[in-house]
């Protein structure tokens, strides 16, 4: 499977997780919606790394240094895509990854008791943004750097 094919598969999976986010919001499962949105964001980011670098980290959180390397490798024709915004979205939601899945053991409260509709809707919006950048990048394959 080529980098392009794998990146497209990640984007498709990201869209599936985005649809799941919306379903969970409609069902009032805001913690589950946030987890699905986080997975969507992560898959979008991994597809971006795959397209621009030919590889991605096999971990949930992407470091600032890794993002910095990506920003430095973006061709001028693709600079209109807001990769810095994707970095911020990743940083914001990766800090809540464990809490959205498990809640707070210290506070003795599950994730469902911590998150409300507003957070889930924001996670959905952010996942849409990350997916849009990944999809736009995939549509501009001719500008990808050679690995």
N, CA, C and O of each residue as an XYZ file, in Angstrom:
588
protein
N       0.856     -1.178      0.000
C       0.000      0.000      0.000
C       0.900      1.238      0.000
O       1.846      1.319      0.783
N       0.612      2.177     -0.856
C       1.410      3.403     -0.937
C       1.082      4.343      0.228
O       0.062      4.188      0.899
N       1.970      5.321      0.455
C       1.709      6.337      1.485
C       0.378      7.030      1.214
O      -0.388      7.303      2.138
N       0.110      7.312     -0.066
C      -1.127      7.979     -0.437
C      -2.337      7.114     -0.066
O      -3.295      7.609      0.527
N      -2.293      5.834     -0.413
C      -3.410      4.934     -0.107
C      -3.630      4.819      1.394
O      -4.766      4.841      1.867
N      -2.550      4.699      2.133
C      -2.662      4.587      3.587
C      -3.204      5.885      4.189
O      -4.052      5.852      5.081
N      -2.715      7.027      3.700
C      -3.207      8.320      4.186
C      -4.700      8.463      3.895
O      -5.452      8.948      4.740
N      -5.125      8.050      2.721
C      -6.553      8.108      2.365
C      -7.381      7.196      3.261
O      -8.503      7.540      3.634
N      -6.831      6.038      3.605
C      -7.533      5.148      4.534
C      -7.688      5.811      5.900
O      -8.747      5.715      6.520
N      -6.648      6.477      6.367
C      -6.733      7.196      7.643
C      -7.793      8.294      7.577
O      -8.546      8.492      8.530
N      -7.849      9.003      6.459
C      -8.840     10.071      6.307
C     -10.253      9.480      6.331
O     -11.155     10.045      6.950
N     -10.440      8.358      5.665
C     -11.743      7.692      5.681
C     -12.110      7.268      7.102
O     -13.244      7.464      7.541
N     -11.165      6.697      7.803
C     -11.417      6.300      9.197
C     -11.701      7.523     10.065
O     -12.533      7.468     10.970
N     -11.006      8.626      9.787
C     -11.250      9.868     10.509
C     -12.685     10.342     10.287
O     -13.351     10.783     11.224
N     -13.153     10.250      9.050
C     -14.541     10.625      8.748
C     -15.535      9.710      9.459
O     -16.573     10.168      9.936
N     -15.219      8.423      9.528
C     -16.083      7.486     10.255
C     -16.177      7.847     11.729
O     -17.256      7.796     12.319
N     -15.048      8.212     12.321
C     -15.044      8.616     13.733
C     -15.798      9.939     13.915
O     -16.427     10.163     14.949
N     -15.729     10.809     12.906
C     -16.471     12.073     12.939
C     -17.980     11.799     12.934
O     -18.733     12.432     13.674
N     -18.413     10.858     12.099
C     -19.830     10.472     12.079
C     -20.250      9.886     13.419
O     -21.351     10.148     13.904
N     -19.365      9.092     14.011
C     -19.653      8.521     15.328
C     -19.763      9.632     16.377
O     -20.606      9.560     17.272
N     -18.931     10.638     16.271
C     -18.999     11.784     17.188
C     -20.383     12.412     17.138
O     -21.004     12.667     18.170
N     -20.851     12.655     15.927
C     -22.166     13.282     15.761
C     -23.271     12.406     16.354
O     -24.163     12.913     17.035
N     -23.218     11.100     16.101
C     -24.222     10.180     16.657
C     -24.225     10.212     18.187
O     -25.280     10.235     18.821
N     -23.036     10.211     18.758
C     -22.946     10.207     20.224
C     -23.456     11.512     20.826
O     -24.053     11.508     21.902
N     -23.223     12.629     20.136
C     -23.776     13.907     20.612
C     -25.295     13.836     20.587
O     -25.955     14.230     21.549
N     -25.847     13.336     19.493
C     -27.309     13.209     19.365
C     -27.889     12.295     20.441
O     -29.022     12.498     20.876
N     -27.129     11.292     20.875
C     -27.580     10.358     21.909
C     -27.268     10.826     23.332
O     -27.586     10.136     24.302
N     -26.643     12.000     23.451
C     -26.339     12.542     24.773
C     -25.149     11.899     25.456
O     -24.976     12.053     26.665
N     -24.323     11.180     24.705
C     -23.120     10.534     25.240
C     -21.914     11.429     24.919
O     -21.131     11.132     24.017
N     -21.784     12.502     25.656
C     -20.808     13.535     25.329
C     -19.374     13.082     25.543
O     -18.486     13.468     24.783
N     -19.130     12.263     26.572
C     -17.779     11.749     26.794
C     -17.352     10.834     25.651
O     -16.214     10.905     25.186
N     -18.253      9.984     25.203
C     -17.957      9.081     24.097
C     -17.777      9.870     22.801
O     -16.937      9.524     21.971
N     -18.561     10.921     22.632
C     -18.416     11.791     21.460
C     -17.034     12.430     21.436
O     -16.402     12.514     20.383
N     -16.571     12.873     22.583
C     -15.251     13.504     22.655
C     -14.157     12.491     22.342
O     -13.201     12.817     21.638
N     -14.281     11.283     22.847
C     -13.288     10.244     22.529
C     -13.253      9.964     21.027
O     -12.176      9.832     20.445
N     -14.414      9.875     20.405
C     -14.476      9.636     18.958
C     -13.871     10.814     18.188
O     -13.163     10.613     17.202
N     -14.147     12.028     18.632
C     -13.576     13.215     17.974
C     -12.057     13.226     18.111
O     -11.347     13.569     17.166
N     -11.560     12.851     19.285
C     -10.113     12.787     19.480
C      -9.478     11.778     18.535
O      -8.417     12.039     17.967
N     -10.114     10.639     18.364
C      -9.595      9.635     17.433
C      -9.614     10.168     16.002
O      -8.691      9.913     15.229
N     -10.663     10.905     15.653
C     -10.751     11.505     14.317
C      -9.605     12.486     14.102
O      -8.958     12.479     13.055
N      -9.362     13.324     15.094
C      -8.270     14.299     15.013
C      -6.938     13.580     14.851
O      -6.121     13.948     14.007
N      -6.728     12.562     15.660
C      -5.468     11.813     15.616
C      -5.256     11.157     14.250
O      -4.148     11.193     13.714
N      -6.295     10.564     13.689
C      -6.173      9.937     12.372
C      -5.898     10.977     11.282
O      -5.124     10.717     10.360
N      -6.519     12.135     11.381
C      -6.254     13.210     10.416
C      -4.799     13.648     10.494
O      -4.142     13.835      9.470
N      -4.307     13.809     11.700
C      -2.924     14.247     11.890
C      -1.947     13.181     11.387
O      -0.953     13.503     10.735
N      -2.226     11.938     11.686
C      -1.336     10.872     11.210
C      -1.333     10.821      9.680
O      -0.299     10.534      9.077
N      -2.470     11.094      9.051
C      -2.500     11.123      7.585
C      -1.663     12.298      7.063
O      -0.977     12.164      6.050
N      -1.713     13.433      7.738
C      -0.914     14.600      7.339
C       0.572     14.266      7.426
O       1.335     14.562      6.507
N       0.978     13.649      8.533
C       2.387     13.261      8.689
C       2.802     12.272      7.612
O       3.894     12.365      7.052
N       1.926     11.335      7.335
C       2.228     10.338      6.315
C       2.412     10.991      4.942
O       3.322     10.634      4.195
N       1.549     11.940      4.623
C       1.640     12.611      3.325
C       2.866     13.505      3.213
O       3.505     13.558      2.162
N       3.197     14.208      4.291
C       4.303     15.170      4.225
C       5.662     14.585      4.596
O       6.695     15.083      4.147
N       5.669     13.523      5.419
C       6.937     12.971      5.890
C       7.159     11.509      5.507
O       8.274     10.998      5.613
N       6.100     10.842      5.064
C       6.225      9.426      4.725
C       6.160      8.518      5.929
O       6.361      7.310      5.804
N       5.882      9.076      7.098
C       5.792      8.298      8.331
C       5.017      9.101      9.370
O       4.781     10.297      9.200
N       4.627      8.429     10.445
C       3.992      9.121     11.570
C       4.359      8.395     12.851
O       4.712      7.215     12.844
N       4.265      9.125     13.946
C       4.565      8.538     15.259
C       3.449      7.584     15.660
O       2.278      7.842     15.383
N       3.803      6.508     16.298
C       2.809      5.534     16.763
C       2.486      5.799     18.234
O       2.671      4.945     19.101
N       2.003      6.998     18.475
C       1.599      7.386     19.823
C       0.443      8.367     19.693
O       0.181      8.894     18.612
N      -0.245      8.606     20.802
C      -1.419      9.474     20.761
C      -1.050     10.944     20.653
O      -1.678     11.692     19.903
N      -0.051     11.353     21.386
C       0.318     12.770     21.396
C       1.475     13.008     20.435
O       2.475     12.290     20.452
N       1.321     14.020     19.604
C       2.365     14.418     18.662
C       3.126     15.578     19.293
O       2.520     16.563     19.716
N       4.430     15.467     19.356
C       5.228     16.486     20.041
C       5.287     17.783     19.246
O       5.054     17.810     18.037
N       5.607     18.857     19.965
C       5.787     20.159     19.318
C       6.911     20.087     18.288
O       6.818     20.693     17.220
N       7.968     19.348     18.605
C       9.092     19.207     17.684
C       8.689     18.518     16.393
O       9.111     18.917     15.308
N       7.860     17.470     16.517
C       7.375     16.782     15.321
C       6.543     17.726     14.451
O       6.687     17.744     13.229
N       5.677     18.506     15.092
C       4.877     19.471     14.332
C       5.755     20.543     13.709
O       5.513     20.969     12.579
N       6.760     20.974     14.432
C       7.680     21.977     13.899
C       8.358     21.469     12.623
O       8.523     22.217     11.660
N       8.744     20.200     12.627
C       9.349     19.600     11.428
C       8.386     19.603     10.258
O       8.784     19.848      9.119
N       7.124     19.334     10.535
C       6.102     19.348      9.476
C       5.947     20.766      8.927
O       5.927     20.965      7.712
N       5.837     21.745      9.815
C       5.650     23.123      9.364
C       6.796     23.572      8.468
O       6.597     24.336      7.524
N       7.995     23.090      8.773
C       9.156     23.454      7.962
C       9.205     22.764      6.616
O       9.968     23.173      5.740
N       8.400     21.713      6.431
C       8.452     20.970      5.171
C       7.254     21.226      4.263
O       7.115     20.578      3.226
N       6.398     22.153      4.637
C       5.197     22.418      3.835
C       5.579     23.225      2.595
O       6.151     24.309      2.713
N       5.270     22.711      1.425
C       5.541     23.469      0.197
C       4.731     24.770      0.173
O       3.636     24.833      0.731
N       5.262     25.783     -0.462
C       4.589     27.090     -0.496
C       3.180     26.996     -1.064
O       2.299     27.761     -0.669
N       2.960     26.066     -1.987
C       1.638     25.917     -2.595
C       0.580     25.423     -1.601
O      -0.618     25.526     -1.864
N       1.028     24.888     -0.462
C       0.093     24.349      0.527
C       0.042     25.171      1.817
O      -0.616     24.772      2.778
N       0.712     26.285      1.844
C       0.774     27.086      3.081
C      -0.565     27.723      3.448
O      -0.740     28.196      4.571
N      -1.502     27.738      2.513
C      -2.836     28.270      2.825
C      -3.613     27.339      3.761
O      -4.575     27.760      4.404
N      -3.194     26.077      3.834
C      -3.813     25.146      4.777
C      -3.272     25.451      6.169
O      -2.063     25.594      6.348
N      -4.143     25.549      7.133
C      -3.745     26.029      8.456
C      -3.224     24.882      9.337
O      -3.920     24.395     10.229
N      -1.983     24.468      9.059
C      -1.367     23.390      9.830
C      -1.106     23.817     11.276
O      -1.149     22.985     12.182
N      -0.838     25.092     11.496
C      -0.622     25.570     12.862
C      -1.904     25.406     13.690
O      -1.849     25.088     14.878
N      -3.034     25.623     13.060
C      -4.317     25.425     13.742
C      -4.506     23.946     14.107
O      -4.994     23.630     15.192
N      -4.123     23.056     13.209
C      -4.210     21.619     13.488
C      -3.304     21.270     14.668
O      -3.674     20.451     15.509
N      -2.123     21.883     14.737
C      -1.225     21.676     15.885
C      -1.941     22.073     17.175
O      -1.903     21.333     18.158
N      -2.597     23.242     17.176
C      -3.294     23.716     18.369
C      -4.437     22.770     18.755
O      -4.601     22.434     19.929
N      -5.221     22.345     17.769
C      -6.322     21.419     18.025
C      -5.788     20.126     18.643
O      -6.351     19.614     19.611
N      -4.705     19.608     18.083
C      -4.100     18.389     18.618
C      -3.641     18.592     20.058
O      -3.906     17.760     20.925
N      -2.969     19.672     20.300
C      -2.438     19.948     21.641
C      -3.583     20.075     22.650
O      -3.512     19.531     23.752
N      -4.616     20.783     22.270
C      -5.765     21.011     23.143
C      -6.439     19.693     23.539
O      -6.651     19.433     24.723
N      -6.777     18.858     22.537
C      -7.534     17.650     22.816
C      -6.669     16.511     23.342
O      -7.172     15.656     24.071
N      -5.388     16.473     22.996
C      -4.546     15.392     23.521
C      -4.380     15.516     25.032
O      -4.149     14.518     25.715
N      -4.495     16.735     25.555
C      -4.410     16.919     27.007
C      -5.623     16.345     27.734
O      -5.572     16.112     28.942
N      -6.710     16.117     27.004
C      -7.921     15.576     27.615
C      -8.165     14.109     27.252
O      -9.202     13.546     27.603
N      -7.232     13.505     26.565
C      -7.413     12.150     26.040
C      -7.801     11.155     27.142
O      -8.832     10.490     27.041
N      -6.996     11.055     28.167
C      -7.237     10.087     29.243
C      -8.491     10.449     30.030
O      -9.266      9.566     30.397
N      -8.696     11.725     30.290
C      -9.870     12.156     31.053
C     -11.156     11.838     30.306
O     -12.137     11.418     30.919
N     -11.165     12.030     28.993
C     -12.367     11.743     28.202
C     -12.674     10.243     28.163
O     -13.831      9.849     28.017
N     -11.652      9.422     28.293
C     -11.869      7.971     28.273
C     -12.236      7.423     29.652
O     -13.109      6.563     29.769
N     -11.566      7.922     30.695
C     -11.672      7.287     32.007
C     -12.228      8.180     33.117
O     -12.560      7.683     34.193
N     -12.333      9.475     32.876
C     -12.766     10.375     33.942
C     -11.604     10.695     34.862
O     -10.448     10.698     34.438
N     -11.911     10.963     36.120
C     -10.879     11.317     37.095
C     -10.941     10.356     38.276
O     -11.911     10.334     39.033
N      -9.891      9.571     38.412
C      -9.816      8.656     39.545
C      -9.654      9.449     40.843
O     -10.195      9.069     41.881
N      -8.913     10.540     40.777
C      -8.702     11.377     41.959
C     -10.019     11.959     42.462
O     -10.289     11.950     43.663
N     -10.836     12.466     41.540
C     -12.123     13.051     41.915
C     -13.225     11.999     42.060
O     -14.333     12.299     42.507
N     -12.899     10.756     41.672
C     -13.858      9.649     41.724
C     -15.114      9.962     40.908
O     -16.241      9.812     41.379
N     -14.876     10.403     39.660
C     -15.980     10.709     38.766
C     -15.644     10.196     37.369
O     -14.534     10.394     36.873
N     -16.596      9.550     36.754
C     -16.404      9.033     35.407
C     -16.458     10.140     34.364
O     -16.883     11.261     34.644
N     -16.023      9.807     33.170
C     -15.986     10.790     32.085
C     -17.369     11.358     31.781
O     -17.493     12.531     31.427
N     -18.404     10.538     31.917
C     -19.758     11.018     31.601
C     -20.212     12.131     32.543
O     -21.099     12.912     32.197
N     -19.612     12.207     33.727
C     -19.964     13.260     34.675
C     -19.163     14.538     34.500
O     -19.418     15.532     35.179
N     -18.204     14.517     33.600
C     -17.329     15.682     33.427
C     -17.644     16.527     32.192
O     -17.471     17.746     32.205
N     -18.105     15.874     31.130
C     -18.248     16.569     29.859
C     -19.709     16.853     29.534
O     -20.602     16.057     29.827
N     -19.922     18.008     28.921
C     -21.257     18.428     28.530
C     -21.332     18.604     27.017
O     -20.340     18.442     26.307
N     -22.503     18.930     26.551
C     -22.764     19.056     25.121
C     -21.827     20.074     24.456
O     -21.352     19.846     23.343
N     -21.568     21.177     25.127
C     -20.733     22.227     24.539
C     -19.327     21.718     24.218
O     -18.784     22.032     23.159
N     -18.737     20.939     25.121
C     -17.407     20.386     24.864
C     -17.447     19.395     23.703
O     -16.553     19.380     22.857
N     -18.486     18.573     23.670
C     -18.606     17.589     22.593
C     -18.772     18.283     21.238
O     -18.179     17.860     20.246
N     -19.562     19.327     21.199
C     -19.750     20.066     19.943
C     -18.464     20.744     19.502
O     -18.168     20.802     18.308
N     -17.698     21.259     20.461
C     -16.409     21.864     20.120
C     -15.444     20.796     19.591
O     -14.730     21.033     18.617
N     -15.425     19.635     20.227
C     -14.568     18.548     19.753
C     -14.955     18.153     18.329
O     -14.083     17.902     17.497
N     -16.247     18.097     18.045
C     -16.739     17.771     16.702
C     -16.266     18.809     15.685
O     -15.785     18.463     14.606
N     -16.409     20.074     16.043
C     -15.965     21.161     15.149
C     -14.462     21.075     14.892
O     -14.021     21.235     13.753
N     -13.689     20.828     15.914
C     -12.237     20.717     15.767
C     -11.848     19.499     14.928
O     -10.922     19.566     14.120
N     -12.550     18.399     15.121
C     -12.271     17.209     14.309
C     -12.581     17.485     12.839
O     -11.856     17.029     11.954
N     -13.654     18.227     12.578
C     -13.977     18.618     11.199
C     -12.847     19.445     10.592
O     -12.456     19.220      9.447
N     -12.326     20.396     11.353
C     -11.228     21.247     10.869
C      -9.991     20.424     10.522
O      -9.393     20.605      9.460
N      -9.613     19.526     11.418
C      -8.423     18.703     11.182
C      -8.631     17.814      9.966
O      -7.724     17.651      9.149
N      -9.815     17.242      9.843
C     -10.104     16.383      8.701
C     -10.092     17.168      7.404
O      -9.629     16.665      6.381
N     -10.589     18.384      7.432
C     -10.609     19.231      6.235
C      -9.192     19.520      5.743
O      -8.938     19.488      4.539
N      -8.283     19.796      6.651
C      -6.889     20.042      6.264
C      -6.282     18.771      5.675
O      -5.599     18.823      4.653
N      -6.529     17.642      6.315
C      -5.989     16.376      5.807
C      -6.551     16.066      4.422
O      -5.812     15.680      3.516
N      -7.848     16.235      4.268
C      -8.471     15.957      2.968
C      -7.935     16.909      1.891
O      -7.633     16.481      0.777
N      -7.822     18.183      2.222
C      -7.294     19.162      1.258
C      -5.871     18.822      0.851
O      -5.502     18.960     -0.316
N      -5.079     18.380      1.807
C      -3.712     17.977      1.502
C      -3.707     16.768      0.570
O      -2.905     16.705     -0.362
N      -4.594     15.813      0.817
C      -4.641     14.624     -0.030
C      -5.048     14.974     -1.464
O      -4.625     14.315     -2.414
N      -5.865     16.006     -1.612
C      -6.318     16.424     -2.939
C      -5.243     17.193     -3.704
O      -5.380     17.430     -4.904
N      -4.183     17.578     -3.014
C      -3.089     18.344     -3.627
C      -1.805     17.525     -3.646
O      -0.728     18.031     -3.333
N      -1.930     16.295     -4.006
C      -0.817     15.345     -3.970
C       0.386     15.818     -4.795
O       1.531     15.517     -4.457
N       0.129     16.539     -5.849
C       1.231     16.960     -6.734
C       2.246     17.857     -6.024
O       3.376     18.007     -6.490
N       1.844     18.457     -4.892
C       2.730     19.362     -4.165
C       3.443     18.700     -2.986
O       4.247     19.339     -2.307
N       3.153     17.442     -2.746
C       3.777     16.763     -1.607
C       5.295     16.704     -1.817
O       5.776     16.557     -2.940
N       6.027     16.821     -0.721
C       7.485     16.611     -0.823
C       7.787     15.155     -1.181
O       7.010     14.253     -0.868
N       8.902     14.947     -1.828
C       9.331     13.584     -2.134
C      10.019     13.013     -0.905
O      10.844     13.692     -0.293
N       9.700     11.787     -0.533
C      10.333     11.148      0.644
C      11.413     10.230      0.185
O      12.072      9.593      1.007
